[in-house]
Amino acid sequence: MALGAVGILSITPFAVWRWLRHEYWLAGLDAGLLAVIAIAMIWAWRGGQIRHIAYFATLPVSAFAATISLVSPESGYYWIFVAILTNAMLLPRADIATLLSLVVVIVTLLVDSPHSVFQHTTIVVTLVMTILFSYVFATRAENQRRELENLALSDPLTGLDNRRAFENAIEQALHEAAEGKQVFGLALLDLDGFKEINDAHGHEAGDAVLRELSRLISDYLRASDRLFRIGGEEFVLLLPGADVAGMHARMENLRARIESNLRCRGETVTASIGASGWQQGDTATTWLMRADAAMYRAKGKGRNRVVVHGLSALA
Ligand SMILES: Nc1nc2c(ncn2[C@@H]2O[C@H](COP(=O)(O)OP(=O)(O)OP(=O)(O)O)[C@@H](O)[C@H]2O)c(=O)[nH]1
């Protein structure tokens, strides 16, 4: 929004000035660019996706810079610097931003320059330097954004996807299930007596158990399954293609594997698992509530067991 406001404040005087000088064609070009910026600002204000808005805004800005440098080469070149920076700052990919800026610069080199050879060389060199520096800036910004996204979506202790990632994934699963593309199972896994483990052996030993548990579950999962750590000793599994009977068999295997392999200072550590299949009309809350209720039934029945909602004979 701030960039848009600066753009409008900077370009409007040029549009008026050109209109007063009867340069209607150039004034119309300025007015077109002002309209693009205004639409982009309204789109952003109404919550549009920044990525789409960026492409919508940068393409006309680049086209404007190239056109103005072709029709008015004495001063038009300066707008190319603005276009290069706009591309680098707005576009989500540094390579696309650089490519677009290069196209603009190459187009402008087609102009018969009214400048001296020295001035023209200076313009070309400074444009190329600006593109290079913008590329470095945009690449850094892109990497930092990716790192931040990873940090926001992963759990630092286990490296697994976290609750926020799970919230995105369950919405996606609900969408796919409602469209009939895929059935899904959802399983909640909670360690048994973890407080006592922490109290008896210390927090670091507890952390080691959580890391080992993550490794055990990850090794057991299929490529399409997803595992999340959504709380202290609470994990969620999102299992595409799993019907309730199949889910019970798989979770029972996982439970037995944990019981056989998970140890803290030689003591066996176990987990309780509650699971539920997707049902028509489910929201994330209703689906999770059924899996949660199944998990508490597993705890209530003495822990170290699996309960799948709707599979009472096996439960
Ligand atoms: N080491 C460690 N402990 C954690 C972490 N997050 C939560 N906890 C501990 O996990 C324990 C959870 O305790 P409870 O909710 O009582 O669960 P529980 O002892 O496993 O009991 P049940 O679930 O009923 O079998 C608490 O002592 C928390 O301090 C963590 O990241 N690391």
The ligand as an ORCA input file, in Angstrom:
! r2SCAN-3c Opt
* xyz 0 1
  N      10.567    -33.087     28.209
  C       9.501    -32.428     27.750
  N       8.334    -32.481     28.412
  C       7.269    -31.832     27.939
  C       7.325    -31.080     26.755
  N       6.099    -30.559     26.522
  C       5.301    -30.946     27.527
  N       5.996    -31.741     28.387
  C       5.525    -32.378     29.601
  O       4.607    -33.393     29.277
  C       3.871    -33.682     30.461
  C       2.445    -34.001     30.093
  O       1.776    -34.414     31.242
  P       0.271    -34.878     31.275
  O      -0.530    -33.986     30.364
  O      -0.130    -34.942     32.711
  O       0.252    -36.264     30.599
  P       0.847    -37.667     31.060
  O       1.709    -37.549     32.276
  O       1.494    -38.239     29.859
  O      -0.428    -38.445     31.434
  P      -1.421    -39.236     30.480
  O      -1.405    -38.499     29.164
  O      -2.741    -39.142     31.159
  O      -0.912    -40.619     30.348
  C       4.007    -32.478     31.391
  O       4.798    -32.846     32.489
  C       4.764    -31.462     30.528
  O       5.651    -30.677     31.273
  C       8.586    -31.019     26.070
  O       8.743    -30.393     25.014
  N       9.631    -31.705     26.596
*
